[in-house]
Amino acid sequence: MNDFQRSIDLHTHSTASDGSCTPSELIELAAAADLAAVALTDHDTAAGIPEFLAAARKKPSLLAIPGVELSTRYGSRELHIVGLFVDPEEKVFSAYLEKERSRRIKRNRDMKLKLGFLGYPLSDDEPAFVAAGGMEANLGRPHFAQALVEKYGFPDLRTVFEKLLGTNKAAYIPREYSAPAEAITAIHSSGGLAIWAHPIYRDRNERAYVRRVARKLSERGLDGIEGYYSLFGPPETALVLEVAQQFGLAVSGGSDFHGERSPNISLGSGAGKLRVPESLLLSLMERKKQIH
């Protein structure tokens, strides 16, 4: 790796989904960190992109990439597809996001109702909800956890998830997911690249799983895979780079920055040792030229 390369961060979140920084603040942080590029990839929404791009116009040395992170299900597991270079106004892509928004609103209403039955009623005007844009906005479980901490004295978000909101806990409401191929199609319709986000975790030996899924998704149009990630060590990155080469996938990377909601993860540097080289951006942009 060229030591003179600047770093990039192609996986971040803002207040448009479950991050604590506004899209404008994200641009300021990226510029302060001297990143060459940053992508805004909020969960299932492009609502923050206009503010993000407007703020970036004042930072000529920083490339701002409009993106999204789409939640899908593959078999029994949740699988996330990051879209990079998306056009948020494209009709097929917009329709996909509106479908996901409707699903999320219904789930949130059901979760709110279930919490009430369990003795934790919440109103639509809880500060955590209002700050995120209201119950019709892109709320998720972290917003509910924050509301419960503020209203019922839970010590932290982790405790709320362990007692109420974690998978299969008392107030958990399962999500309805699209298939990865549908997400890939929507991203391609918008002119974007489809990237498999955080394909493995450090505490799991998933070599066979990653190879199997990468092969299947590459057949359905997957463009790349996230090889640099905050929770990856050298073995995980090496495995993903090997898989990317085997199946002809581009390599991406990012911190999965959420601001104060994940205080141990910093923009650009993740848990401290992350460095995503600028050369990956050039490869991604070249791939975009080839397929669009």
N, C-alpha and C positions, 0 to 999 in steps of 0.2 A: 504494500500500500504506500502510495506517495505521501510522505509526511507533510507536504505542503498543501495537500487537499483540504478544503474546508469540509465541514460536516453538513449533513442534511437530516431532516426529521420528517418522515412521510406518514406519520400515524399520531394524530393529536385530536383532542376534543375540547370543545368550548361550552359556554352556557347554552348554546343551542341544543345540546343534548345533556350530558352528565358531567361536563367539566365545570370548573369554578372561574375560569377566565373568559372574558368576552372575546369574540373574534379579533377585535382591535387590540386588546391586551396581549393576545397570543402573538400577533405581529410584532408588537413592541419587545416582547421577550425573545422572539427569534432573532430580531435585529441586534438586541443587546448581547446575545450569545454568538453573534457573528456567523449564523447559519447561512449557507448558500441558498437553501430552499427549505420551505416548510409546507406541509399539506394539512389542511383542515379536513378531518375525516369523522365528522360527528355520526352518531348512531342513527341510521335510518332517516336522516333528514339532511337537506341542503339549505336550511333556513339561515344559517350563519354565513354562507358564502358571500353574499353581496357586501356585507360589512367587512369581511375578511379581505376581499379583493380591493375594496376602496381604501382601507388602511394601508395595504401593501403598496399602493401607488406612491406613497411618500417615502418608500424605502427602495430606491433603485437597485441596491446591491443584493436584495432579497427576492428570490422567486417564490411567489405564493401560488400553490397548486390547489385548485378546487377539488374536493374529494368527498367521500362518504364511507361509512363502514356498515355493511348490510349483514344482518343476522339471519342465518339460514340453518337448516337441519339436514345433516347427512347421516342416514341410518338412525342411530339412537343418540347422536351427539350434535351439539350446537357447533356450527362452523361459520366463521366470519370471513366475508369477502370485502376487502377494501377496494374502492374505486378511485383511481387517480385521473386527473385531467377531465373530469366529467363536466357536461353542460347541464346545469340544473334546470334549464328551461325546456329541454328536449321532451317531447310529449310522452314517449314510452317510459322514459326514466321518471318523469314527474308522476305519471299514473302509478308506477310501481311504488314510489315513495308515499303517495296518498293512500294506497292500500295498506301499507305498513303503518301509517299514521292512524288509520281507522282501527286497525287491530290493536294498536297500543292504547288508544283511548278506551276501547272496550275493556281491555285487560285492567287498566288503571281503575276504571269504575267498579269492576268486579272486586279488585283488591281492596278498594276503599270500603265497599260494602262488607266484605269479609272481616276486615279489621274492626268495623263497628260491631259485628256480631260477637267478636272476641273481647269486646270491652275497650277498644281503642278507637273510638269515633274520631274522624278527621273531617274538617270542613273544607270546602273548595278554596277558601281564602287563607289557608295556612301559609305563613310567610315563605316556607320552602317551595310551595307551589306557585305562589304569586311571583316570586323572584325568577322562576323559570318560565314564566309566561302564562301560567294558569293551567287548569285541568285539560284544556283542549290542546295544550302544547306537547312537546316531546318529552313528557315525564317518564322516569323509570324508577326502579326500586330504590336507587340511592336518594331520590327526592323524598320518597315515602319514609325511608329510614331517617333522613334529616328531620322531617316533620315529627316523627315519633320521639326522637331525641329531644327536640325543643318542647314538645307538649307533655310528654310523659316521663321525662327524666331518665331515659336510658343513658348509660355512661358514654356510649359511642355507637357508631354505625355498625361495627362488627357485632356487638351484642344484639342489636335489632335483627340482623341477618341470622344470627345463631338461634334466636328464639322464635322469630316470626316470618321473616321474608326470604330466608335461604331456600334452596330447592327442597321441596317436600316438607317444609316447615308449616306451622299452623295457618299462616296467612298467604302462603304461596299460591299463585295462580299461574298455571302453565301457559306458555306462549304458543301462538300459532305461527308457524314458520313457512317460508317459501323454500323451494329447493335451490341448491347452489347454481344449477344451470339457469334458472330463471333470473337470479341476481346477476349472473355473468352477462346474460342477454340484455338486461336493462342497462348495465354499465356500458356495454358495447354500443347500444343504441345512442347513448349520450356522447359517444366519441372517446370514452375512457378506457383505461386498462384495468383488468380485474386481477387482484392480488389476493392470494390466500394468506390471511393474517395469522400471526402467532400459531403456526401449525403444531408445535410441540411445547411441552413444559419440562422444566429441568428435572422434576421428580418422577418423570415417567420415561420408560423405555419404549418409544413408539416408532422405531425405525420401520417396521413392517407396515404399520398403519399409515405413516406419512407417504411411503412409496406407493401403497395401494391407492390412496385418495388422490395423490398428485397425478398418478396415471389416469384415473377416471376423470378428474376435473380438466386435465390438459386435453382430453378427448372432447370435452364440452366447451373448450375455448378459453380456459384459464390462461392468463398471460404471464403471471409471475407468482412468486412466493416470498414471504417475509423471512429473510435469513438473519437479519440483525434486529434484536428485540431486547427490551430491558431485562427480561428474565432469562435470556439465553447466556450460556457460557460458551467457551470455544468449542466444546464437543457438539452442542446443539447447532451452532452456526455452521460448523463443518459438515454436519449431516444435511442440513438444508441446502447448502451450496452444492453438495454432491447430487442431491435429488433434483435440484434445478438444472444442473448440467445434463443429467440422465434424460429428463423429459423436455428439454428445450425451453425452460421457463426463465424469465428475467428474475432478477433478485432485487427486492426492496427492503426497507427497514425503517423502524421508527420506535419512539419511546413509549407510545400509548399514554401520552401525557394527559392528565386530568386536573392538574393544578392541585388545590388543597384537598381534593377528594382522594388523591393518592400522593401524600406528601413525600414519600420516599422516591418518587419518580420525577426527575427534572427534565425539562425540555432539552432535547439534543443529547443529553448524556445519560438518560435513564436512571438507573440505580447508581451511577457513578462511572461505569466503565464502558458504556455504550458509545460507539462512534460509527456512524453510518457514512461511508465515504461518498464524496460528490460524484465520483466516477459512476456510481450506480444510476444516478439521475440521467447521465448522458446515455446509458444503455437503455433505460426506460423510455426516454424520449425518442430514441432511434427505433425502438420497437413500435411505438405509437405511430411513427411515420410509415412503417411497413404495413400495418394492418388497417389503418384508417385513411 
